[in-house]
Amino acid sequence: MGRTALKAGRNDGFGIGVTLRYVPEESKDKVISDEDVLGALLKVFQALFLNDFNKQSEILTVLPESVKSKYQDLLAVEHQWVKLLENRHQQQSIFKPEEILYKTLGFSVAQATSSLISAGKGVFVTKGLVPKGAVVSMYPGTVYQKYEPIFFQSIGNPFIFRCLDGVLIDGNNKGISKVVYRSCNGRDRLGPLKMSDSTWLTSEIHNPLAVGQYVNNCSNDRAANVCYQEFDVPAVFPIELKQYLPNIAYCYDKQSPLRCVVLVALRDIKQGEELFSNYYTIVS
């Protein structure tokens, strides 16, 4: 299904020139379970944490001994981690984030010029094979409840995603959107513990999955190979791994789970293929 333009009425609360991505009502059924989404994210984030282990000293001081022991045990199992950990002067990550993604899930993805004419950036499978049902990327950005102000951030912004319940995610890494995200990121930090990842705003992305905002819509000759799926971060999510979540709430509310949106593979996707999703746009 190609891109569909709909007019938004006054009561939508958006201004002139607003483009909005959203999932159609008939797509509300989840392709994979929340447990599978959580498992995939934890697998990648834990590998990223271990890869950055020599930079986690401040965080480790505030974690329970049982949690610290778990990571030490995981490091001992991975001989390559142990060898590099012995180099006390090493300052850089052992592997690049995209290499960690490949090592963990068997594929890597990255931004590149889209194969669609005049589409700008796109997201491609750069290595390996994405199996059907895999979490292939995340949609980063500030999360707004439907009653929260987003008017100025939304003007001329093609990166606003609307969830089925009206929750909005602003995935723009420039202008007001960037300032808002950085502000919220600093607000929620607890000492050395970061509650979200802001590196998706830069060229040095720590979470290699945080490129979902650049996935282009399918066309008549390019069928969708991924779909959007909403995911609420559970209370049991390890606090030390939240530093890799590329989303943050506009207004802090510890009673409400953080909304994330992941992109799930609808079929096996081979190396070199571009990712295409299926979304409508609202233009007002």
C-alpha positions as CSV (number, residue, x, y, z in Angstrom):
1,M,0.0,0.0,0.0
2,G,1.5,3.4,-1.0
3,R,1.5,6.6,0.9
4,T,-1.9,8.1,1.5
5,A,-2.5,11.8,2.2
6,L,-5.4,12.8,4.4
7,K,-6.6,16.2,5.6
8,A,-6.5,16.8,9.3
9,G,-9.2,18.8,10.8
10,R,-8.9,21.7,13.2
11,N,-9.4,19.5,16.2
12,D,-6.3,17.5,15.4
13,G,-4.3,20.2,17.0
14,F,-1.7,20.5,14.3
15,G,-0.6,23.5,12.2
16,I,0.0,24.1,8.5
17,G,2.5,21.9,6.8
18,V,2.4,19.1,9.3
19,T,3.1,15.6,8.1
20,L,2.2,12.7,10.4
21,R,3.0,9.1,10.1
22,Y,0.6,6.6,11.7
23,V,-0.3,3.0,11.8
24,P,-3.8,2.2,10.3
25,E,-6.3,0.7,12.7
26,E,-6.3,-2.6,10.9
27,S,-2.6,-3.0,11.7
28,K,-3.2,-3.0,15.5
29,D,-2.5,-6.8,15.8
30,K,1.1,-7.4,16.8
31,V,3.4,-9.4,14.6
32,I,5.5,-10.7,17.5
33,S,4.8,-10.7,21.2
34,D,6.0,-8.1,23.6
35,E,8.1,-10.7,25.2
36,D,9.9,-11.3,21.9
37,V,10.5,-7.6,21.5
38,L,11.8,-7.3,25.0
39,G,14.1,-10.2,24.6
40,A,15.6,-8.8,21.4
41,L,16.2,-5.4,22.9
42,L,17.7,-6.8,26.1
43,K,20.0,-9.0,24.0
44,V,21.3,-6.1,22.0
45,F,21.5,-3.6,24.9
46,Q,23.3,-6.1,27.2
47,A,25.9,-6.7,24.4
48,L,26.3,-3.0,24.0
49,F,26.8,-2.6,27.8
50,L,29.5,-5.3,27.8
51,N,31.2,-3.7,24.9
52,D,31.3,-0.4,26.8
53,F,32.1,-2.1,30.1
54,N,35.3,-0.1,30.7
55,K,33.2,3.1,30.6
56,Q,30.5,1.8,33.0
57,S,32.5,2.2,36.2
58,E,30.3,5.0,37.7
59,I,27.1,3.1,36.9
60,L,28.5,-0.1,38.4
61,T,29.0,1.6,41.7
62,V,25.3,2.2,42.2
63,L,24.1,-1.3,41.0
64,P,23.4,-4.2,43.4
65,E,26.2,-6.7,43.8
66,S,24.1,-9.4,42.2
67,V,23.8,-7.3,39.0
68,K,27.5,-6.5,39.0
69,S,28.3,-10.2,39.4
70,K,26.1,-11.1,36.5
71,Y,28.0,-8.8,34.1
72,Q,31.3,-10.0,35.5
73,D,30.2,-13.6,34.8
74,L,29.1,-12.7,31.3
75,L,32.5,-11.1,30.6
76,A,34.3,-14.2,31.9
77,V,32.3,-16.4,29.4
78,E,33.3,-14.2,26.5
79,H,37.1,-14.7,26.2
80,Q,37.5,-11.9,23.8
81,W,35.9,-9.5,26.3
82,V,38.3,-10.6,29.0
83,K,41.4,-10.2,26.9
84,L,40.5,-6.6,26.0
85,L,39.4,-5.8,29.6
86,E,43.0,-6.5,30.7
87,N,44.0,-3.4,28.8
88,R,43.3,-0.8,31.5
89,H,44.2,2.1,29.2
90,Q,41.8,1.2,26.4
91,Q,39.3,4.1,26.0
92,Q,37.4,3.1,22.9
93,S,34.6,0.5,22.5
94,I,35.8,-2.9,21.5
95,F,33.5,-3.1,18.5
96,K,31.5,-0.6,16.7
97,P,27.8,-0.6,17.6
98,E,26.8,-2.0,14.2
99,E,29.3,-4.9,14.7
100,I,27.7,-5.6,18.0
101,L,24.3,-5.8,16.3
102,Y,25.6,-8.2,13.8
103,K,27.3,-10.3,16.4
104,T,24.1,-10.4,18.5
105,L,21.2,-10.7,16.0
106,G,23.0,-11.8,12.9
107,F,22.5,-8.6,10.9
108,S,23.3,-4.9,10.9
109,V,21.5,-1.9,9.5
110,A,22.5,1.6,8.6
111,Q,21.5,4.8,6.9
112,A,22.3,5.4,3.3
113,T,20.9,7.2,0.3
114,S,17.5,5.7,-0.5
115,S,17.0,3.7,-3.7
116,L,13.8,5.7,-4.2
117,I,14.2,8.8,-6.3
118,S,14.1,12.0,-4.2
119,A,13.4,10.1,-1.0
120,G,16.6,11.3,0.8
121,K,17.9,8.9,3.4
122,G,16.9,5.3,3.7
123,V,17.8,2.3,5.9
124,F,19.6,-0.8,4.5
125,V,20.6,-4.2,5.7
126,T,24.4,-3.8,5.5
127,K,25.4,-7.2,6.6
128,G,23.8,-10.6,7.3
129,L,20.2,-11.7,7.0
130,V,17.2,-10.3,8.9
131,P,14.9,-13.2,9.6
132,K,11.1,-12.8,9.5
133,G,9.8,-11.6,12.9
134,A,13.1,-9.9,13.9
135,V,13.2,-6.5,15.5
136,V,15.2,-4.6,12.9
137,S,15.1,-1.0,14.2
138,M,13.5,1.4,16.6
139,Y,11.8,4.7,16.1
140,P,13.7,7.3,18.3
141,G,12.4,10.5,19.7
142,T,10.4,12.4,22.3
143,V,7.2,10.8,23.4
144,Y,4.1,13.0,23.7
145,Q,0.8,12.1,25.2
146,K,-2.1,13.2,23.0
147,Y,-2.9,16.1,25.4
148,E,0.7,17.5,25.5
149,P,1.9,20.5,23.4
150,I,3.7,19.7,20.2
151,F,2.5,22.5,17.9
152,F,5.8,24.3,17.3
153,Q,7.8,21.0,17.1
154,S,5.3,19.7,14.5
155,I,5.5,22.5,11.9
156,G,7.1,21.2,8.8
157,N,8.3,18.1,10.6
158,P,8.1,14.9,8.6
159,F,9.3,12.7,11.5
160,I,6.2,12.7,13.8
161,F,4.8,9.3,14.3
162,R,1.3,8.7,15.7
163,C,0.5,5.6,17.7
164,L,-3.0,4.0,17.7
165,D,-3.9,5.6,21.0
166,G,-2.9,9.1,19.9
167,V,0.6,9.0,21.5
168,L,3.1,10.9,19.3
169,I,6.8,10.3,18.8
170,D,8.9,13.1,17.4
171,G,11.9,11.5,15.6
172,N,13.4,14.8,14.2
173,N,17.0,15.2,15.2
174,K,17.1,19.0,14.4
175,G,15.8,22.3,15.5
176,I,13.3,22.6,18.4
177,S,12.8,18.8,18.4
178,K,16.5,18.2,19.2
179,V,16.5,20.9,22.0
180,V,13.4,19.3,23.6
181,Y,14.9,15.8,23.6
182,R,18.2,16.9,25.0
183,S,16.4,18.9,27.8
184,C,14.2,15.9,28.7
185,N,17.3,13.6,28.7
186,G,19.1,15.8,31.1
187,R,16.0,16.2,33.3
188,D,15.6,12.4,33.9
189,R,19.2,11.5,34.6
190,L,19.8,9.9,38.0
191,G,23.4,10.6,38.9
192,P,25.5,8.4,36.5
193,L,22.3,6.6,35.3
194,K,21.0,7.8,32.0
195,M,17.3,7.1,31.3
196,S,17.6,7.4,27.6
197,D,20.1,7.6,24.7
198,S,20.6,10.9,23.0
199,T,23.3,9.8,20.6
200,W,20.8,9.2,17.8
201,L,20.8,13.0,17.5
202,T,24.4,12.9,16.4
203,S,26.5,11.0,13.8
204,E,27.9,8.7,16.5
205,I,24.9,6.5,17.3
206,H,25.4,4.2,20.3
207,N,22.3,2.1,19.7
208,P,22.5,0.8,16.1
209,L,18.8,0.1,16.0
210,A,17.8,3.8,16.4
211,V,17.4,4.6,12.7
212,G,13.7,3.7,12.3
213,Q,12.8,7.3,11.5
214,Y,14.6,7.0,8.2
215,V,12.8,4.0,6.9
216,N,10.8,5.0,3.8
217,N,7.3,4.2,2.9
218,C,6.6,1.4,0.5
219,S,5.5,2.2,-3.1
220,N,3.7,0.4,-5.9
221,D,6.8,-1.5,-6.9
222,R,8.5,-1.7,-3.5
223,A,6.4,-3.7,-1.1
224,A,6.7,-3.2,2.7
225,N,9.2,-5.6,4.3
226,V,8.9,-4.2,7.9
227,C,6.0,-3.0,10.0
228,Y,5.7,-0.7,13.0
229,Q,4.8,-2.2,16.4
230,E,4.2,-0.4,19.6
231,F,6.0,-1.5,22.7
232,D,5.7,-0.2,26.3
233,V,8.9,-0.6,28.3
234,P,8.0,-2.8,31.3
235,A,8.9,-1.8,34.9
236,V,11.3,-4.7,35.1
237,F,13.6,-3.3,32.4
238,P,17.1,-3.1,33.8
239,I,17.9,0.4,34.8
240,E,21.5,0.2,33.6
241,L,20.3,-0.6,30.1
242,K,18.0,2.3,29.8
243,Q,20.9,4.4,28.5
244,Y,20.3,2.7,25.1
245,L,16.6,3.5,24.9
246,P,16.3,6.2,22.1
247,N,13.0,7.5,23.5
248,I,12.1,9.8,26.4
249,A,8.8,11.1,27.7
250,Y,8.1,14.8,27.2
251,C,6.6,15.0,30.7
252,Y,8.1,12.6,33.3
253,D,5.5,10.3,34.7
254,K,6.7,7.3,36.7
255,Q,3.3,5.8,36.7
256,S,3.1,5.4,32.9
257,P,5.4,3.1,30.9
258,L,7.6,4.6,28.3
259,R,6.2,4.1,24.8
260,C,8.6,2.8,22.1
261,V,7.9,1.8,18.5
262,V,10.0,-0.9,16.9
263,L,10.0,-2.1,13.3
264,V,9.6,-5.8,12.8
265,A,10.6,-7.8,9.6
266,L,7.6,-9.1,7.7
267,R,9.8,-11.5,5.7
268,D,13.4,-12.5,5.5
269,I,15.4,-9.5,4.3
270,K,18.8,-10.0,2.6
271,Q,22.0,-8.0,2.8
272,G,21.8,-4.9,0.5
273,E,18.0,-4.6,0.7
274,E,16.4,-1.3,1.8
275,L,13.8,-1.4,4.5
276,F,10.3,-0.2,3.5
277,S,7.4,0.3,5.9
278,N,3.7,0.9,5.4
279,Y,2.3,4.1,6.9
280,Y,-0.2,6.8,6.1
281,T,0.6,10.5,6.3
282,I,-1.7,13.3,7.4
283,V,-1.0,16.6,5.8
284,S,-2.8,19.8,7.1
